[in-house]
Amino acid sequence: MAADELEFGDVKKAIATGRIRRKFTRVPRGVRYEIVGRAVDGREIGIICRIKSTGKLLFITVYAL
């Protein structure tokens, strides 16, 4: 995230306005999702995340596309 100069506001916007591009189901620790959306400045970013059993969203990685 830091290497791509992304901030948490960028992640929030991308999740709120983006879409699920891929769903990774062959993972022993649970299903992961790739969400693609736009950062605050308009850049396209990708987010790999998982929904934990507690209902909380776990960010695995965030990157600029």
C-alpha positions in Angstrom: 0.0 0.0 0.0 2.7 2.4 0.9 4.8 1.6 -2.1 1.9 2.6 -4.3 1.2 5.7 -2.2 -2.3 4.5 -1.3 -4.1 5.5 1.9 -7.1 3.9 3.7 -9.5 6.4 2.1 -8.5 5.0 -1.3 -9.3 1.5 -0.1 -12.6 2.5 1.4 -13.7 4.2 -1.9 -12.6 1.2 -4.0 -14.5 -1.2 -1.9 -17.6 1.0 -1.8 -17.7 1.7 -5.6 -15.7 -1.3 -7.0 -16.6 -4.8 -8.0 -15.5 -8.3 -7.2 -13.3 -9.4 -10.1 -12.3 -12.8 -8.8 -13.2 -15.2 -6.1 -10.5 -17.6 -4.9 -12.1 -20.8 -3.6 -9.3 -23.3 -3.5 -7.7 -21.8 -0.4 -7.4 -23.9 2.8 -7.8 -20.8 5.0 -11.1 -19.7 3.4 -12.4 -17.9 0.3 -10.5 -14.8 -0.8 -11.8 -12.0 -3.1 -10.1 -9.6 -5.5 -12.0 -6.3 -5.5 -11.1 -3.8 -8.2 -12.2 -0.1 -7.9 -11.1 3.5 -8.1 -9.0 5.3 -5.5 -9.9 8.8 -4.5 -7.6 10.3 -7.2 -9.1 8.0 -9.9 -6.4 5.4 -10.1 -7.6 1.8 -10.4 -6.5 -0.3 -7.5 -6.9 -4.0 -6.5 -7.6 -5.4 -3.0 -7.3 -9.0 -2.0 -9.3 -9.7 1.1 -11.2 -12.3 3.1 -14.3 -12.2 5.3 -13.4 -13.7 8.6 -15.8 -15.9 10.7 -16.3 -12.9 12.9 -17.7 -10.9 9.9 -14.8 -8.6 9.8 -13.0 -7.9 6.6 -9.3 -8.9 6.5 -7.1 -7.1 4.0 -4.4 -9.3 2.6 -2.9 -6.9 0.1 -3.7 -3.7 -1.7 -2.0 -2.5 -4.9 -2.3 -0.1 -7.8 -3.1 -1.6 -11.2 
